[in-house]
Amino acid sequence: MTIAHPKTYAARSGTYTSKMYRAVSHVVAGAILLSFSVGIATADPIKASDDIKAAITRNTAGQVRPDSVAPTPVSGIYEIVNGTDVFYVDATGRYAFVEGRLVDMVDRRDLTQARLEALTAIAFADLPLDLAIKTVRGNGSRRLAVFEDPACPACRSLQPTLAALDNVTIYTFTYPVVSPESIPAAVAAWCGTGGQQAGQWQAYMEGAPAPRQIEPHCEPAMERVGRIVEFGRSRGIRNTPTLVLADGRRVVGAIPGPELEEALTRTAGKASK
């Protein structure tokens, strides 16, 4: 039942080191940017190079000033050298390929990330909420689902952030995929009675010793955990923690508190419209 913990794919803004990506992501919002509806490359290679340089400089509000522009073996794609950074753009100088991402420099959008979010989204209504530990704080108006494993350091580091949330309903899925030793913990949490599941699971997430084996009378709990894991695998949830927002967007990794607060409020606003 072990699933490897590879590098997350749900990258957030600010996680790229490329000078080009930083420039695209952080240009002044009020800058006047000009785009082109047709390619600016011409039969004159020197003029084409100058036009592309000017477009990139303009589209990044002067934060990137290319040192050189050169054609590539792919028609309409140009190599840009800026210091020790190398990236590629189309003939308009608007769209850039940066660290494997397609970026619209005029609209400041990571088009690859937007596509990944659409492909990996999980409609909140499709979540098996009857299999989750439900925690309501305040008015519970904002909704969040969390897939977590006590053997996951990032999951444990996320606990204070989750505990600080208010006016939220959190659906916690006991997802023991990082280590087989987490399976008895997940089963034991669900094997408890009298509403003890949340407290028991939280204790494991905070470092309490987990049982080493599954008690014979806990077969129903084991079946429940199996269903949770089956659902996660069917939706490609390979990392913990994985968070699902009310709008279906998937967030992988320990998200900072202010960023999570903003995302919860934004998605709650969308749901109310």
Accessible surface in RSA format (square Angstrom, percent):
REM  Atomic radii and reference values for relative SASA: ProtOr
REM  Chains: A
REM  Algorithm: Lee & Richards
REM  Probe-radius: 1.40
REM  Slices: 20
REM RES _ NUM      All-atoms   Total-Side   Main-Chain    Non-polar    All polar
REM                ABS   REL    ABS   REL    ABS   REL    ABS   REL    ABS   REL
RES MET A   1    95.41  49.4  48.91  32.4  46.50 110.7  51.99  44.2  43.42  57.5
RES THR A   2    76.34  54.3  50.92  51.6  25.42  60.6  45.99  61.8  30.35  45.9
RES ILE A   3    36.16  20.6  29.46  21.9   6.70  16.2  32.92  23.7   3.24   8.8
RES ALA A   4    78.48  72.2  60.49  93.3  17.99  40.9  70.45  99.2   8.03  21.3
RES HIS A   5    85.54  46.8  55.61  38.7  29.93  76.6  40.85  42.1  44.69  52.0
RES PRO A   6    67.71  49.3  53.52  48.8  14.19  51.6  65.82  54.3   1.89  11.7
RES LYS A   7   195.48  95.4 163.90 100.6  31.58  75.2 117.49 105.7  78.00  83.1
RES THR A   8    48.77  34.7  38.47  39.0  10.30  24.5  17.46  23.5  31.31  47.3
RES TYR A   9    60.59  28.3  54.50  31.0   6.09  15.8  57.93  43.5   2.65   3.3
RES ALA A  10    10.44   9.6   6.86  10.6   3.58   8.1   7.54  10.6   2.89   7.7
RES ALA A  11    24.98  23.0  13.49  20.8  11.50  26.2  19.55  27.5   5.44  14.4
RES ARG A  12    57.33  24.1  49.66  25.3   7.67  18.3  21.87  29.9  35.46  21.5
RES SER A  13    95.59  80.8  68.22  91.0  27.37  63.1  35.48  75.5  60.12  84.2
RES GLY A  14    49.86  61.5   0.00   N/A  49.86  61.5  19.97  54.8  29.89  66.9
RES THR A  15    79.07  56.2  47.84  48.5  31.23  74.4  54.63  73.4  24.44  37.0
RES TYR A  16    31.51  14.7  25.09  14.3   6.42  16.7  25.15  18.9   6.36   7.8
RES THR A  17   111.35  79.2 100.24 101.6  11.11  26.5  77.07 103.5  34.29  51.8
RES SER A  18    14.48  12.2   9.55  12.7   4.93  11.4  10.29  21.9   4.18   5.9
RES LYS A  19    96.56  47.1  94.69  58.1   1.87   4.5  46.77  42.1  49.79  53.0
RES MET A  20     0.77   0.4   0.63   0.4   0.14   0.3   0.63   0.5   0.14   0.2
RES TYR A  21    13.59   6.3  13.59   7.7   0.00   0.0   3.05   2.3  10.54  13.0
RES ARG A  22   109.67  46.0 108.39  55.3   1.27   3.0  45.68  62.4  63.99  38.8
RES ALA A  23     3.41   3.1   2.11   3.3   1.30   3.0   3.07   4.3   0.34   0.9
RES VAL A  24     4.31   2.8   3.28   3.0   1.04   2.5   4.31   3.7   0.00   0.0
RES SER A  25    39.34  33.2  10.33  13.8  29.01  66.8  11.44  24.4  27.90  39.1
RES HIS A  26   109.31  59.7  88.61  61.6  20.70  53.0  68.50  70.6  40.81  47.5
RES VAL A  27     9.54   6.3   0.44   0.4   9.09  21.9   0.44   0.4   9.09  24.7
RES VAL A  28   102.81  67.6  97.06  87.9   5.74  13.8 102.81  89.3   0.00   0.0
RES ALA A  29    93.35  85.8  69.05 106.6  24.30  55.3  69.67  98.1  23.67  62.7
RES GLY A  30    65.88  81.2   0.00   N/A  65.88  81.2  40.09 110.0  25.80  57.8
RES ALA A  31    32.64  30.0  10.57  16.3  22.08  50.2  20.93  29.5  11.72  31.0
RES ILE A  32   152.91  87.0 131.09  97.7  21.82  52.6 135.27  97.4  17.63  47.9
RES LEU A  33    33.18  18.5   8.61   6.2  24.57  61.8   8.61   6.0  24.57  66.1
RES LEU A  34    97.58  54.3  96.04  68.7   1.53   3.9  97.58  68.5   0.00   0.0
RES SER A  35    58.10  49.1  31.62  42.2  26.48  61.0   0.55   1.2  57.55  80.6
RES PHE A  36    69.81  34.9  55.17  34.2  14.64  38.1  59.57  36.1  10.23  29.3
RES SER A  37   119.33 100.8  73.30  97.8  46.04 106.0  57.71 122.9  61.63  86.3
RES VAL A  38   106.91  70.4 100.86  91.3   6.05  14.6 106.91  92.9   0.00   0.0
RES GLY A  39    44.85  55.3   0.00   N/A  44.85  55.3  16.36  44.9  28.49  63.8
RES ILE A  40    20.09  11.4  12.85   9.6   7.24  17.4  19.35  13.9   0.75   2.0
RES ALA A  41    40.24  37.0  17.94  27.7  22.30  50.7  18.03  25.4  22.21  58.8
RES THR A  42    64.41  45.8  39.73  40.3  24.69  58.8  50.33  67.6  14.08  21.3
RES ALA A  43   110.47 101.6  69.29 106.9  41.18  93.7  82.52 116.2  27.95  74.0
RES ASP A  44    69.14  48.4  63.46  63.2   5.68  13.4  26.09  61.4  43.06  42.9
RES PRO A  45   101.80  74.2  91.23  83.2  10.57  38.4  96.64  79.8   5.16  32.1
RES ILE A  46   129.28  73.6 126.21  94.0   3.07   7.4 129.27  93.1   0.01   0.0
RES LYS A  47   104.86  51.2 101.94  62.5   2.91   6.9  81.11  73.0  23.74  25.3
RES ALA A  48     5.34   4.9   5.34   8.2   0.00   0.0   5.34   7.5   0.00   0.0
RES SER A  49    22.73  19.2  21.33  28.5   1.40   3.2  14.96  31.9   7.77  10.9
RES ASP A  50    76.10  53.3  71.09  70.8   5.00  11.8  24.41  57.5  51.68  51.5
RES ASP A  51    36.79  25.8  32.94  32.8   3.86   9.1   8.63  20.3  28.16  28.1
RES ILE A  52     0.03   0.0   0.03   0.0   0.00   0.0   0.03   0.0   0.00   0.0
RES LYS A  53    61.00  29.8  60.84  37.3   0.15   0.4  23.62  21.3  37.38  39.8
RES ALA A  54    49.07  45.1  38.90  60.0  10.17  23.1  47.09  66.3   1.98   5.2
RES ALA A  55     0.04   0.0   0.00   0.0   0.04   0.1   0.04   0.1   0.00   0.0
RES ILE A  56     0.00   0.0   0.00   0.0   0.00   0.0   0.00   0.0   0.00   0.0
RES THR A  57    28.54  20.3  28.14  28.5   0.40   1.0  21.33  28.7   7.20  10.9
RES ARG A  58    69.59  29.2  58.95  30.0  10.64  25.3  33.64  46.0  35.95  21.8
RES ASN A  59     0.91   0.6   0.19   0.2   0.72   1.7   0.00   0.0   0.91   0.9
RES THR A  60     0.04   0.0   0.04   0.0   0.00   0.0   0.04   0.1   0.00   0.0
RES ALA A  61    44.36  40.8  10.70  16.5  33.67  76.6  22.94  32.3  21.42  56.7
RES GLY A  62    22.27  27.5   0.00   N/A  22.27  27.5   8.23  22.6  14.03  31.4
RES GLN A  63    76.04  42.5  57.45  42.0  18.59  44.3  32.10  68.3  43.94  33.3
RES VAL A  64     0.07   0.0   0.00   0.0   0.07   0.2   0.07   0.1   0.00   0.0
RES ARG A  65   157.19  66.0 148.22  75.6   8.97  21.4  58.94  80.5  98.25  59.5
RES PRO A  66    13.57   9.9   1.23   1.1  12.34  44.9   1.23   1.0  12.34  76.7
RES ASP A  67    87.85  61.5  64.01  63.7  23.84  56.4  27.91  65.7  59.94  59.8
RES SER A  68    46.45  39.2  44.87  59.9   1.57   3.6  36.96  78.7   9.48  13.3
RES VAL A  69    20.68  13.6   1.30   1.2  19.38  46.7   1.32   1.1  19.36  52.5
RES ALA A  70    37.21  34.2  36.47  56.3   0.74   1.7  37.17  52.3   0.04   0.1
RES PRO A  71   108.49  79.1  90.73  82.7  17.76  64.6  90.94  75.1  17.55 109.0
RES THR A  72    30.48  21.7  11.17  11.3  19.31  46.0  15.86  21.3  14.62  22.1
RES PRO A  73   145.57 106.1 102.12  93.1  43.45 157.9 114.95  94.9  30.62 190.3
RES VAL A  74    92.61  60.9  87.88  79.6   4.74  11.4  91.73  79.7   0.89   2.4
RES SER A  75   113.05  95.5  81.90 109.3  31.15  71.8  55.34 117.8  57.71  80.8
RES GLY A  76    34.90  43.0   0.00   N/A  34.90  43.0  23.83  65.4  11.07  24.8
RES ILE A  77    37.06  21.1  36.06  26.9   1.00   2.4  36.06  26.0   1.00   2.7
RES TYR A  78    33.58  15.7  33.58  19.1   0.00   0.0  12.00   9.0  21.58  26.6
RES GLU A  79    55.15  31.7  54.78  41.4   0.37   0.9   3.53   6.8  51.63  42.2
RES ILE A  80     0.00   0.0   0.00   0.0   0.00   0.0   0.00   0.0   0.00   0.0
RES VAL A  81    38.72  25.5  38.72  35.1   0.00   0.0  38.72  33.6   0.00   0.0
RES ASN A  82     8.04   5.5   7.04   6.8   1.00   2.4   0.05   0.1   7.98   7.7
RES GLY A  83    53.39  65.8   0.00   N/A  53.39  65.8  37.71 103.5  15.68  35.1
RES THR A  84   143.66 102.2 109.50 111.0  34.16  81.4  87.08 117.0  56.58  85.5
RES ASP A  85    35.81  25.1  33.21  33.0   2.60   6.1   6.45  15.2  29.36  29.3
RES VAL A  86    81.84  53.9  52.24  47.3  29.60  71.3  52.24  45.4  29.60  80.3
RES PHE A  87     4.88   2.4   3.49   2.2   1.39   3.6   4.88   3.0   0.00   0.0
RES TYR A  88    82.30  38.4  82.30  46.8   0.00   0.0  50.15  37.7  32.14  39.6
RES VAL A  89     0.00   0.0   0.00   0.0   0.00   0.0   0.00   0.0   0.00   0.0
RES ASP A  90    29.90  20.9  29.90  29.8   0.00   0.0  19.12  45.0  10.78  10.8
RES ALA A  91    17.37  16.0  16.17  25.0   1.21   2.7  16.17  22.8   1.21   3.2
RES THR A  92    17.11  12.2  17.07  17.3   0.04   0.1  16.87  22.7   0.24   0.4
RES GLY A  93     0.00   0.0   0.00   N/A   0.00   0.0   0.00   0.0   0.00   0.0
RES ARG A  94    42.27  17.7  42.27  21.5   0.00   0.0   2.25   3.1  40.03  24.3
RES TYR A  95    71.66  33.5  71.66  40.8   0.00   0.0  43.14  32.4  28.52  35.2
RES ALA A  96     0.00   0.0   0.00   0.0   0.00   0.0   0.00   0.0   0.00   0.0
RES PHE A  97    84.97  42.5  81.13  50.3   3.84  10.0  81.40  49.4   3.57  10.2
RES VAL A  98     1.88   1.2   1.58   1.4   0.29   0.7   1.88   1.6   0.00   0.0
RES GLU A  99    91.46  52.5  48.53  36.7  42.93 102.2  46.89  90.7  44.57  36.4
RES GLY A 100    76.53  94.4   0.00   N/A  76.53  94.4  42.54 116.7  34.00  76.1
RES ARG A 101    25.40  10.7  25.15  12.8   0.25   0.6   0.36   0.5  25.04  15.2
RES LEU A 102    57.06  31.8  55.75  39.9   1.31   3.3  55.75  39.2   1.31   3.5
RES VAL A 103     1.79   1.2   1.79   1.6   0.00   0.0   1.79   1.6   0.00   0.0
RES ASP A 104     6.30   4.4   6.30   6.3   0.00   0.0   0.00   0.0   6.30   6.3
RES MET A 105     0.70   0.4   0.23   0.2   0.46   1.1   0.23   0.2   0.46   0.6
RES VAL A 106    22.87  15.1  18.55  16.8   4.32  10.4  18.55  16.1   4.32  11.7
RES ASP A 107    77.83  54.5  57.57  57.3  20.26  47.9  13.83  32.5  64.00  63.8
RES ARG A 108    70.93  29.8  45.57  23.2  25.36  60.4  21.76  29.7  49.17  29.8
RES ARG A 109   116.94  49.1 113.39  57.8   3.55   8.4  39.88  54.5  77.06  46.7
RES ASP A 110    25.04  17.5  12.96  12.9  12.08  28.6  11.74  27.6  13.30  13.3
RES LEU A 111    46.38  25.8  40.18  28.7   6.20  15.6  40.79  28.6   5.59  15.1
RES THR A 112    40.12  28.5  34.78  35.3   5.34  12.7  32.19  43.2   7.94  12.0
RES GLN A 113    21.20  11.9  21.20  15.5   0.00   0.0  18.05  38.4   3.15   2.4
RES ALA A 114    35.45  32.6  24.12  37.2  11.33  25.8  28.48  40.1   6.97  18.5
RES ARG A 115   146.87  61.7 142.98  72.9   3.89   9.3  56.19  76.8  90.68  55.0
RES LEU A 116    48.76  27.2  48.76  34.9   0.00   0.0  48.76  34.2   0.00   0.0
RES GLU A 117    51.09  29.3  47.81  36.2   3.27   7.8  12.09  23.4  39.00  31.8
RES ALA A 118    65.22  60.0  36.87  56.9  28.35  64.5  46.19  65.0  19.04  50.4
RES LEU A 119   112.50  62.7  80.23  57.4  32.27  81.1  83.20  58.4  29.30  78.9
RES THR A 120    26.48  18.8  24.04  24.4   2.44   5.8  22.93  30.8   3.55   5.4
RES ALA A 121    45.91  42.2  26.39  40.7  19.52  44.4  26.42  37.2  19.48  51.6
RES ILE A 122     0.66   0.4   0.37   0.3   0.29   0.7   0.66   0.5   0.00   0.0
RES ALA A 123    52.62  48.4  40.18  62.0  12.44  28.3  47.25  66.5   5.37  14.2
RES PHE A 124     7.22   3.6   3.44   2.1   3.78   9.8   3.44   2.1   3.78  10.8
RES ALA A 125    98.86  90.9  60.25  93.0  38.61  87.8  70.78  99.7  28.08  74.4
RES ASP A 126    75.37  52.8  57.20  56.9  18.17  43.0  10.47  24.6  64.90  64.7
RES LEU A 127     9.13   5.1   0.00   0.0   9.13  22.9   0.00   0.0   9.13  24.6
RES PRO A 128    25.14  18.3  17.03  15.5   8.12  29.5  25.14  20.8   0.00   0.0
RES LEU A 129    49.91  27.8  40.35  28.9   9.56  24.0  40.60  28.5   9.31  25.0
RES ASP A 130   102.28  71.6  74.96  74.6  27.32  64.6  54.17 127.5  48.11  48.0
RES LEU A 131     5.29   2.9   5.29   3.8   0.00   0.0   5.29   3.7   0.00   0.0
RES ALA A 132    10.04   9.2   0.00   0.0  10.04  22.8   0.00   0.0  10.04  26.6
RES ILE A 133    12.33   7.0   9.05   6.7   3.27   7.9  12.33   8.9   0.00   0.0
RES LYS A 134   126.54  61.7  98.98  60.7  27.55  65.6  45.10  40.6  81.44  86.7
RES THR A 135    43.67  31.1  39.97  40.5   3.70   8.8  32.71  43.9  10.96  16.6
RES VAL A 136    84.15  55.4  54.59  49.4  29.56  71.2  54.59  47.4  29.56  80.2
RES ARG A 137    67.86  28.5  63.99  32.6   3.87   9.2  30.71  42.0  37.15  22.5
RES GLY A 138    58.23  71.8   0.00   N/A  58.23  71.8  25.79  70.8  32.44  72.7
RES ASN A 139   108.93  75.1  72.17  69.7  36.76  88.5  43.85 105.5  65.08  62.9
RES GLY A 140    11.78  14.5   0.00   N/A  11.78  14.5   1.66   4.5  10.13  22.7
RES SER A 141    71.96  60.8  43.57  58.1  28.39  65.4  43.68  93.0  28.27  39.6
RES ARG A 142    26.09  11.0  25.77  13.1   0.32   0.8  13.62  18.6  12.47   7.6
RES ARG A 143    88.93  37.3  86.36  44.0   2.57   6.1  22.75  31.1  66.18  40.1
RES LEU A 144     0.00   0.0   0.00   0.0   0.00   0.0   0.00   0.0   0.00   0.0
RES ALA A 145     0.00   0.0   0.00   0.0   0.00   0.0   0.00   0.0   0.00   0.0
RES VAL A 146     0.00   0.0   0.00   0.0   0.00   0.0   0.00   0.0   0.00   0.0
RES PHE A 147     0.18   0.1   0.18   0.1   0.00   0.0   0.18   0.1   0.00   0.0
RES GLU A 148     4.21   2.4   4.21   3.2   0.00   0.0   0.02   0.0   4.19   3.4
RES ASP A 149     0.00   0.0   0.00   0.0   0.00   0.0   0.00   0.0   0.00   0.0
RES PRO A 150    16.96  12.4  11.22  10.2   5.74  20.9  11.51   9.5   5.45  33.8
RES ALA A 151    38.31  35.2  17.36  26.8  20.95  47.7  25.94  36.5  12.37  32.8
RES CYS A 152     0.12   0.1   0.12   0.1   0.00   0.0   0.00   0.0   0.12   0.1
RES PRO A 153    89.75  65.4  84.56  77.1   5.19  18.9  85.68  70.7   4.07  25.3
RES ALA A 154    32.16  29.6  26.18  40.4   5.98  13.6  30.53  43.0   1.63   4.3
RES CYS A 155     0.20   0.1   0.00   0.0   0.20   0.5   0.20   0.5   0.00   0.0
RES ARG A 156    94.80  39.8  86.97  44.3   7.83  18.6  24.64  33.7  70.16  42.5
RES SER A 157    71.96  60.8  46.04  61.4  25.92  59.7  51.27 109.2  20.69  29.0
RES LEU A 158     1.74   1.0   0.90   0.6   0.84   2.1   1.74   1.2   0.00   0.0
RES GLN A 159    14.81   8.3  13.06   9.5   1.76   4.2   9.32  19.8   5.49   4.2
RES PRO A 160    92.43  67.4  80.12  73.0  12.31  44.8  87.36  72.1   5.07  31.5
RES THR A 161    27.82  19.8  21.23  21.5   6.59  15.7   6.65   8.9  21.18  32.0
RES LEU A 162    12.37   6.9  12.37   8.9   0.00   0.0  12.37   8.7   0.00   0.0
RES ALA A 163    66.95  61.6  47.37  73.1  19.58  44.5  48.29  68.0  18.67  49.4
RES ALA A 164    81.18  74.6  49.45  76.3  31.74  72.2  60.53  85.2  20.65  54.7
RES LEU A 165     4.77   2.7   2.14   1.5   2.63   6.6   2.14   1.5   2.63   7.1
RES ASP A 166    77.50  54.3  76.66  76.3   0.84   2.0  30.35  71.4  47.15  47.0
RES ASN A 167    58.30  40.2  58.30  56.3   0.00   0.0   5.09  12.3  53.20  51.4
RES VAL A 168     0.00   0.0   0.00   0.0   0.00   0.0   0.00   0.0   0.00   0.0
RES THR A 169     9.10   6.5   9.10   9.2   0.00   0.0   2.54   3.4   6.56   9.9
RES ILE A 170     6.76   3.8   6.76   5.0   0.00   0.0   6.76   4.9   0.00   0.0
RES TYR A 171    21.97  10.3  21.97  12.5   0.00   0.0   4.84   3.6  17.13  21.1
RES THR A 172    15.29  10.9  15.29  15.5   0.00   0.0   2.38   3.2  12.91  19.5
RES PHE A 173     0.16   0.1   0.16   0.1   0.00   0.0   0.16   0.1   0.00   0.0
RES THR A 174     0.00   0.0   0.00   0.0   0.00   0.0   0.00   0.0   0.00   0.0
RES TYR A 175     0.00   0.0   0.00   0.0   0.00   0.0   0.00   0.0   0.00   0.0
RES PRO A 176     0.69   0.5   0.00   0.0   0.69   2.5   0.00   0.0   0.69   4.3
RES VAL A 177     1.40   0.9   1.24   1.1   0.15   0.4   1.40   1.2   0.00   0.0
RES VAL A 178    34.41  22.6  23.04  20.9  11.37  27.4  23.04  20.0  11.37  30.8
RES SER A 179    24.64  20.8  23.69  31.6   0.95   2.2  15.36  32.7   9.28  13.0
RES PRO A 180    77.39  56.4  71.27  65.0   6.12  22.3  72.33  59.7   5.06  31.4
RES GLU A 181   139.15  79.9 130.60  98.8   8.55  20.3  51.92 100.4  87.23  71.2
RES SER A 182     4.71   4.0   2.34   3.1   2.37   5.5   2.31   4.9   2.40   3.4
RES ILE A 183    31.32  17.8  31.32  23.3   0.00   0.0  31.32  22.6   0.00   0.0
RES PRO A 184    14.09  10.3  13.05  11.9   1.03   3.8  13.05  10.8   1.03   6.4
RES ALA A 185     0.00   0.0   0.00   0.0   0.00   0.0   0.00   0.0   0.00   0.0
RES ALA A 186     0.00   0.0   0.00   0.0   0.00   0.0   0.00   0.0   0.00   0.0
RES VAL A 187     1.14   0.8   1.14   1.0   0.00   0.0   1.14   1.0   0.00   0.0
RES ALA A 188    28.78  26.5  19.24  29.7   9.54  21.7  22.18  31.2   6.60  17.5
RES ALA A 189     0.02   0.0   0.00   0.0   0.02   0.1   0.00   0.0   0.02   0.1
RES TRP A 190    33.60  13.5  19.95   9.7  13.66  32.1  19.95  10.6  13.66  22.2
RES CYS A 191    29.90  22.6  11.44  12.8  18.46  43.4   9.04  22.9  20.86  22.5
RES GLY A 192    23.26  28.7   0.00   N/A  23.26  28.7  18.58  51.0   4.68  10.5
RES THR A 193   101.38  72.1  96.86  98.2   4.52  10.8  71.20  95.6  30.18  45.6
RES GLY A 194    80.00  98.7   0.00   N/A  80.00  98.7  44.00 120.7  36.00  80.6
RES GLY A 195    66.49  82.0   0.00   N/A  66.49  82.0  33.58  92.1  32.91  73.7
RES GLN A 196   108.40  60.6 101.96  74.5   6.44  15.3  33.79  71.9  74.61  56.6
RES GLN A 197    38.95  21.8  38.93  28.5   0.02   0.0   5.18  11.0  33.77  25.6
RES ALA A 198    43.66  40.1  37.50  57.9   6.16  14.0  39.15  55.1   4.52  12.0
RES GLY A 199    48.89  60.3   0.00   N/A  48.89  60.3  39.26 107.7   9.63  21.6
RES GLN A 200    68.29  38.2  62.38  45.6   5.92  14.1  12.51  26.6  55.78  42.3
RES TRP A 201     4.55   1.8   4.55   2.2   0.00   0.0   4.55   2.4   0.00   0.0
RES GLN A 202    63.43  35.5  63.26  46.2   0.18   0.4  32.98  70.2  30.45  23.1
RES ALA A 203    34.14  31.4  28.36  43.8   5.78  13.1  33.09  46.6   1.05   2.8
RES TYR A 204    16.69   7.8  13.05   7.4   3.65   9.5   2.37   1.8  14.33  17.7
RES MET A 205     0.70   0.4   0.00   0.0   0.70   1.7   0.00   0.0   0.70   0.9
RES GLU A 206   124.50  71.5  86.15  65.2  38.35  91.3  33.97  65.7  90.53  73.9
RES GLY A 207    54.78  67.5   0.00   N/A  54.78  67.5  27.99  76.8  26.78  60.0
RES ALA A 208    38.66  35.6  23.67  36.5  15.00  34.1  30.13  42.4   8.53  22.6
RES PRO A 209   126.55  92.2 103.31  94.2  23.24  84.5 113.99  94.1  12.56  78.1
RES ALA A 210    42.14  38.7  20.94  32.3  21.20  48.2  20.94  29.5  21.20  56.2
RES PRO A 211    44.85  32.7  29.81  27.2  15.04  54.7  42.09  34.7   2.76  17.2
RES ARG A 212   236.80  99.4 202.68 103.3  34.12  81.2  78.90 107.8 157.89  95.7
RES GLN A 213   126.45  70.7 120.29  87.9   6.16  14.7  36.64  78.0  89.81  68.1
RES ILE A 214    55.57  31.6  31.82  23.7  23.74  57.2  34.46  24.8  21.11  57.3
RES GLU A 215    84.48  48.5  81.18  61.4   3.30   7.9  28.67  55.5  55.81  45.6
RES PRO A 216   104.23  76.0  92.32  84.2  11.90  43.3 101.54  83.8   2.68  16.7
RES HIS A 217   132.40  72.4 109.20  75.9  23.21  59.4  87.92  90.6  44.48  51.8
RES CYS A 218     5.01   3.8   4.38   4.9   0.63   1.5   0.63   1.6   4.38   4.7
RES GLU A 219    91.09  52.3  88.21  66.7   2.88   6.9  52.06 100.7  39.03  31.9
RES PRO A 220    99.75  72.7  87.93  80.2  11.81  42.9  95.33  78.7   4.42  27.4
RES ALA A 221     7.79   7.2   2.44   3.8   5.35  12.2   5.99   8.4   1.80   4.8
RES MET A 222    83.12  43.0  80.26  53.1   2.87   6.8  61.38  52.2  21.74  28.8
RES GLU A 223    98.73  56.7  88.13  66.7  10.61  25.3  61.25 118.5  37.48  30.6
RES ARG A 224    66.86  28.1  66.86  34.1   0.00   0.0   3.43   4.7  63.44  38.4
RES VAL A 225     2.45   1.6   2.45   2.2   0.00   0.0   2.45   2.1   0.00   0.0
RES GLY A 226    30.25  37.3   0.00   N/A  30.25  37.3  24.96  68.5   5.28  11.8
RES ARG A 227   105.34  44.2 100.62  51.3   4.72  11.2  26.57  36.3  78.77  47.7
RES ILE A 228     0.35   0.2   0.21   0.2   0.14   0.3   0.35   0.3   0.00   0.0
RES VAL A 229     3.80   2.5   3.80   3.4   0.00   0.0   3.80   3.3   0.00   0.0
RES GLU A 230   119.98  68.9 114.69  86.8   5.29  12.6  44.23  85.5  75.75  61.8
RES PHE A 231    30.21  15.1  25.51  15.8   4.70  12.2  29.87  18.1   0.34   1.0
RES GLY A 232     0.00   0.0   0.00   N/A   0.00   0.0   0.00   0.0   0.00   0.0
RES ARG A 233   118.75  49.9  97.96  49.9  20.79  49.5  43.63  59.6  75.11  45.5
RES SER A 234    82.50  69.7  41.11  54.9  41.39  95.3  48.90 104.1  33.60  47.1
RES ARG A 235    82.91  34.8  71.68  36.5  11.22  26.7  21.91  29.9  61.00  37.0
RES GLY A 236    17.00  21.0   0.00   N/A  17.00  21.0  15.38  42.2   1.63   3.6
RES ILE A 237     1.63   0.9   0.00   0.0   1.63   3.9   0.89   0.6   0.74   2.0
RES ARG A 238   135.49  56.9 131.59  67.1   3.90   9.3  35.11  48.0 100.38  60.8
RES ASN A 239     4.54   3.1   3.58   3.5   0.96   2.3   0.72   1.7   3.82   3.7
RES THR A 240     1.71   1.2   0.00   0.0   1.71   4.1   0.00   0.0   1.71   2.6
RES PRO A 241     0.16   0.1   0.16   0.1   0.00   0.0   0.16   0.1   0.00   0.0
RES THR A 242     1.11   0.8   1.11   1.1   0.00   0.0   0.00   0.0   1.11   1.7
RES LEU A 243     0.01   0.0   0.01   0.0   0.00   0.0   0.01   0.0   0.00   0.0
RES VAL A 244     0.00   0.0   0.00   0.0   0.00   0.0   0.00   0.0   0.00   0.0
RES LEU A 245     0.08   0.0   0.08   0.1   0.00   0.0   0.08   0.1   0.00   0.0
RES ALA A 246    17.49  16.1   4.15   6.4  13.34  30.4   4.27   6.0  13.21  35.0
RES ASP A 247    62.64  43.9  23.99  23.9  38.66  91.4  27.99  65.9  34.65  34.6
RES GLY A 248     1.32   1.6   0.00   N/A   1.32   1.6   1.26   3.5   0.05   0.1
RES ARG A 249    49.24  20.7  46.90  23.9   2.34   5.6  18.41  25.2  30.83  18.7
RES ARG A 250    13.10   5.5   9.52   4.9   3.58   8.5   0.65   0.9  12.45   7.5
RES VAL A 251     2.13   1.4   1.74   1.6   0.40   1.0   2.13   1.9   0.00   0.0
RES VAL A 252     5.12   3.4   1.89   1.7   3.23   7.8   1.89   1.6   3.23   8.8
RES GLY A 253    13.98  17.2   0.00   N/A  13.98  17.2  13.98  38.4   0.00   0.0
RES ALA A 254    41.67  38.3  21.22  32.8  20.44  46.5  21.22  29.9  20.44  54.2
RES ILE A 255     3.23   1.8   0.82   0.6   2.41   5.8   0.90   0.6   2.33   6.3
RES PRO A 256    70.12  51.1  59.17  53.9  10.95  39.8  70.12  57.9   0.00   0.0
RES GLY A 257    20.95  25.8   0.00   N/A  20.95  25.8  15.50  42.5   5.45  12.2
RES PRO A 258   111.82  81.5  99.09  90.3  12.72  46.3 106.08  87.6   5.73  35.6
RES GLU A 259    67.03  38.5  59.87  45.3   7.16  17.0  36.32  70.3  30.71  25.1
RES LEU A 260     0.04   0.0   0.04   0.0   0.00   0.0   0.04   0.0   0.00   0.0
RES GLU A 261    63.39  36.4  62.94  47.6   0.45   1.1  36.59  70.8  26.80  21.9
RES GLU A 262    94.56  54.3  86.85  65.7   7.72  18.4  59.36 114.8  35.20  28.7
RES ALA A 263     1.31   1.2   1.31   2.0   0.00   0.0   1.31   1.9   0.00   0.0
RES LEU A 264     0.66   0.4   0.18   0.1   0.48   1.2   0.18   0.1   0.48   1.3
RES THR A 265    82.35  58.6  78.60  79.7   3.75   8.9  66.59  89.4  15.76  23.8
RES ARG A 266    85.51  35.9  74.12  37.8  11.39  27.1  56.01  76.6  29.50  17.9
RES THR A 267     1.65   1.2   0.84   0.8   0.81   1.9   0.00   0.0   1.65   2.5
RES ALA A 268    24.54  22.6  16.30  25.2   8.24  18.7  19.89  28.0   4.65  12.3
RES GLY A 269    30.06  37.1   0.00   N/A  30.06  37.1  28.90  79.3   1.16   2.6
RES LYS A 270   113.22  55.2  98.80  60.6  14.42  34.3  65.29  58.8  47.92  51.0
RES ALA A 271    72.14  66.3  33.28  51.4  38.86  88.4  46.43  65.4  25.71  68.1
RES SER A 272    96.18  81.3  54.21  72.3  41.97  96.7  50.69 108.0  45.49  63.7
RES LYS A 273   209.60 102.3 143.16  87.8  66.44 158.2 123.13 110.8  86.47  92.1
END  Absolute sums over single chains surface
CHAIN  1 A    13470.5      10248.0       3222.5       7972.5       5498.0
END  Absolute sums over all chains
TOTAL         13470.5      10248.0       3222.5       7972.5       5498.0
